[in-house]
Every structure is written in C-alpha cells, then in structure tokens.
Amino acid sequence: MPPPQRASVVLVDILGYSLAETASILETTVGAVKATLHRGRARLAAPPAPAAIDEQEKLQLRAYADLFNARQFDALRDLLAADVQLTLAPAMRRAGKAEVSIYFTRYSENPIAWRVEPVFVDGRPGLLATDPADADSRFVVLLDWSDGRIIRIRDFTFARYVMGGIDIVRI
C-alpha cells in the first residue's frame, strides 16, 4: 500500500483521527484524505492477486510436494543449499544444511502423514499441508529457491493462527 493510503487508513481507521485532523497531520486537503482513504480501504479489502509463477518454479514446487508426499526426505535433503535458512514460526530458526536436515527427520517421525500441495499463499507460491485424517488441520510452508536449491524454508506448523488471515488459491 502506498504511504499516503497507509497513513490515511492508520490515522482514521486505527487511531480515530477525523478527516480534518488527518488532513492537517498529512499537510493535505480533506478531499485528498477521503480519496486516499477510499483507495486504501479498497486495497485492504481486495484479495491479493496471485504472483506470476514461471514454469520452473511450478515444477520445483510440484517436485517438492511429490517427494514430501512419498516420504522421500533424503531426496529433499539433497535439494537444500549449503547455507539454507529455516524458520519454524513463530520462533525457531536454523541455518546450514546439517541443522536444517533435521527438519525432515521430524516429519518422518511424525505420526501425522502430512500431505502437501502447491498453492498461492497471499499471492505468492507456497505449499499447503493438510492432515489426511482431519482436513481442518492445515498450515502453510513457503520455500525460496536459487539455482535449483532450497535456500529458505518458512514453516507455519506451530503458527496455525495465521491461517485465518491468509488467502489460499490452488495452483
């Protein structure tokens, strides 16, 4: 959201300033505040447009999902870059292939056989993980790639509260 829209929405809708007070703070007119407030509110209400995804990224996501669902975790470990970063939201972070490889061990030992599928998560490519025994038990995983290697994993299995505020579209 552009700064004028963001400022108008925050000042009026969050902090409770009047249109005149907001115009004074932003050194603009009430009409300009009304216009930017209208555009800012519309932008917040609209679901994000899916990002353009090239065929290579689509293939990488599908390959990852296929390997994960087949429980071929050694093959997934082989895809990790040497300096891969892992964030297991909300607080755990790991770095380097040796430390991040343990991430797949935890999934292989988990009694829930999570299934993943490629999706858009708030407009960017990612994975939706679902418990086959409980379709309401789900979370998202975001991956970043470079030269065919996974350089970053953001897993929200322990932060499922984010599911209520995101838009998911199947690829």
SULTAQUI-V17706 format. One line per field, one symbol per residue. phi: phi as a letter, one per 40 degrees, with the letter a starting at -180 (. if undefined). psi: psi as a letter, one per 20 degrees, with the letter a starting at -180 (. if undefined). burial: I if it has 9 or more other ideal C-beta (glycine too) atoms within 8 Angstrom, else O. Layout:
phi->???
psi->???
burial->???
//
This chain:
phi->.cdccdcccccccbcgccccccccccfacccccdcccccccccccccccdccbccccccccccdccccccgcccccdccccdbdbbbbdcbcbbagdcccdcdccccccccccdbbacacbfgbcabbbbcdcacccaabbbbbbafgbcbabbbbccbcccccbbbbbcc
psi->pqghgggggggghgijqrgggggggilarhghggghgghggghhhpqqppqpprhghggggggggggghikmhhhhhhipqhkqpponqiipqqqqgghhhhghghhhipipmqpqqprpoliqqaqppqohiniiorrqppqpqpljqpippopkhjlihihijqpppq.
burial->OOOIIIIIIIIIOOOOOOIOIIIOOIOOOOOIIIOIIOIIIOIOOOOOOOOOIOOOIIOIIIOIIOIIOOOOIOOIIOIIIOOIIIIIIOOOOIIIIOIIIOIIIOIOOOOOOIIIIIIIIOIOIIIIIIIOOOOOOIIIIIIOIOOOIIIIIIIIOOIIOIIOOIIIOOI
//
